[in-house]
Amino acid sequence: MLATALSLLVLQAGWTWTLYEGEGPLVLANEIPDTPELRAVLECEPGTGVTRLDLYGAGVTPGMARVTSGDSAAQVVSAPSGDHRRVALRSDHPVFGQFVLTGALSVTVAGQFQSVEVPPGHLAKLRRFAELCGG
């Protein structure tokens, strides 16, 4: 029991937000580096103004998603993609703007709720991502 608790604590402590810049798409991942463990991945082609958000660890029911951040909300299509859910947001939408300011976003599909939290120490990476993705 103690070994399981310690393993969970080690895994929890390893989670971070990593920004991958370079050739190809821009990626901001909530991950445990050097492992296949992912919670959320934001991806865009720089300058296009459209961000794809992949959410792991929740149901993959297709349908309309309610995406909220702060007082802003949007209805977008949620599509299952293998073991995760994918939604797309325009970088100029108020929901995305609130997300960049607060680091908090929630997605609800068919009663299944999932949140994305970018802690204050990683908000600069989210802002850099938004700046480079903007169209």
C-alpha positions as CSV (number, residue, x, y, z in Angstrom):
1,M,0.0,0.0,0.0
2,L,2.8,2.4,0.9
3,A,4.7,1.6,-2.2
4,T,1.6,2.3,-4.4
5,A,1.1,5.7,-2.7
6,L,4.8,6.6,-3.2
7,S,4.6,5.6,-6.8
8,L,1.5,7.8,-7.3
9,L,3.3,10.7,-5.6
10,V,6.3,10.3,-7.8
11,L,4.2,10.2,-10.9
12,Q,2.2,13.3,-9.8
13,A,5.4,15.2,-9.1
14,G,6.7,14.5,-12.6
15,W,3.9,16.3,-14.5
16,T,4.9,19.4,-16.2
17,W,4.1,21.6,-19.2
18,T,6.6,21.5,-22.1
19,L,6.7,23.7,-25.2
20,Y,8.1,22.2,-28.3
21,E,9.1,24.7,-31.0
22,G,10.9,24.0,-34.2
23,E,10.0,22.6,-37.6
24,G,6.5,21.3,-38.0
25,P,3.6,22.0,-35.6
26,L,4.0,23.9,-32.3
27,V,3.1,21.7,-29.3
28,L,2.5,22.5,-25.7
29,A,2.1,19.2,-23.7
30,N,1.1,18.4,-20.2
31,E,3.2,15.4,-19.7
32,I,5.7,13.4,-17.7
33,P,8.8,14.0,-19.9
34,D,10.5,11.0,-21.5
35,T,7.4,8.9,-20.9
36,P,4.3,8.2,-22.9
37,E,2.2,9.8,-20.1
38,L,0.0,12.7,-21.4
39,R,-2.9,14.6,-19.9
40,A,-3.4,17.4,-22.5
41,V,-1.7,18.5,-25.7
42,L,-2.2,21.8,-27.5
43,E,-1.0,21.8,-31.1
44,C,-1.1,24.3,-34.0
45,E,0.6,25.2,-37.2
46,P,2.2,28.6,-36.4
47,G,0.3,31.6,-37.7
48,T,-2.9,29.7,-38.5
49,G,-5.0,30.9,-35.6
50,V,-6.4,27.4,-34.9
51,T,-5.4,25.3,-31.9
52,R,-6.2,21.6,-31.5
53,L,-6.6,20.4,-27.9
54,D,-6.2,16.7,-27.2
55,L,-7.5,15.5,-23.8
56,Y,-6.4,12.2,-22.4
57,G,-7.8,10.2,-19.5
58,A,-11.5,10.9,-20.2
59,G,-14.2,9.3,-22.3
60,V,-14.0,9.7,-26.0
61,T,-17.7,10.1,-26.7
62,P,-18.2,12.1,-29.9
63,G,-20.6,15.1,-29.9
64,M,-20.8,18.8,-29.1
65,A,-18.4,20.0,-26.4
66,R,-19.0,23.0,-24.2
67,V,-15.6,24.7,-23.6
68,T,-15.4,27.3,-20.9
69,S,-12.8,29.6,-19.4
70,G,-13.7,32.3,-17.0
71,D,-17.0,33.8,-18.1
72,S,-16.4,32.8,-21.8
73,A,-17.9,29.7,-23.4
74,A,-18.0,28.1,-26.8
75,Q,-19.7,25.1,-28.4
76,V,-17.3,23.0,-30.6
77,V,-17.3,19.6,-32.1
78,S,-15.5,16.9,-30.0
79,A,-14.1,14.0,-32.0
80,P,-12.6,10.8,-30.6
81,S,-9.1,10.2,-31.8
82,G,-7.8,6.8,-30.6
83,D,-7.4,7.0,-26.8
84,H,-8.2,10.7,-26.5
85,R,-10.7,13.5,-27.3
86,R,-9.9,16.3,-29.7
87,V,-11.5,19.8,-29.9
88,A,-10.4,22.8,-31.9
89,L,-10.5,26.5,-30.9
90,R,-9.7,29.6,-32.8
91,S,-6.9,31.6,-31.0
92,D,-9.0,34.8,-31.4
93,H,-12.0,33.3,-29.6
94,P,-12.7,34.8,-26.1
95,V,-12.6,31.3,-24.5
96,F,-9.0,30.9,-25.7
97,G,-8.1,34.4,-24.6
98,Q,-9.4,33.7,-21.1
99,F,-7.5,30.4,-21.1
100,V,-4.3,32.2,-21.9
101,L,-4.9,34.7,-19.1
102,T,-6.0,32.3,-16.4
103,G,-4.6,29.0,-17.4
104,A,-7.9,27.3,-16.7
105,L,-10.1,25.6,-19.3
106,S,-12.9,23.0,-19.0
107,V,-14.5,20.8,-21.6
108,T,-17.8,19.0,-21.1
109,V,-19.1,16.4,-23.6
110,A,-22.2,14.3,-22.9
111,G,-21.9,14.9,-19.1
112,Q,-18.2,14.0,-19.0
113,F,-16.2,16.9,-17.6
114,Q,-12.4,17.4,-18.0
115,S,-10.3,20.4,-17.0
116,V,-7.0,21.7,-18.1
117,E,-4.9,23.7,-15.6
118,V,-1.7,25.5,-16.5
119,P,-0.1,26.6,-13.2
120,P,1.2,30.2,-12.9
121,G,4.8,29.0,-13.3
122,H,4.0,27.7,-16.8
123,L,1.7,30.5,-18.1
124,A,4.6,32.1,-20.0
125,K,4.8,28.9,-22.2
126,L,1.0,29.1,-22.8
127,R,1.3,32.8,-23.8
128,R,4.2,32.0,-26.1
129,F,2.2,29.2,-27.7
130,A,-0.8,31.5,-28.2
131,E,1.5,34.2,-29.7
132,L,3.1,31.9,-32.2
133,C,-0.2,30.2,-33.2
134,G,-2.2,33.4,-33.7
135,G,-3.4,34.1,-37.2
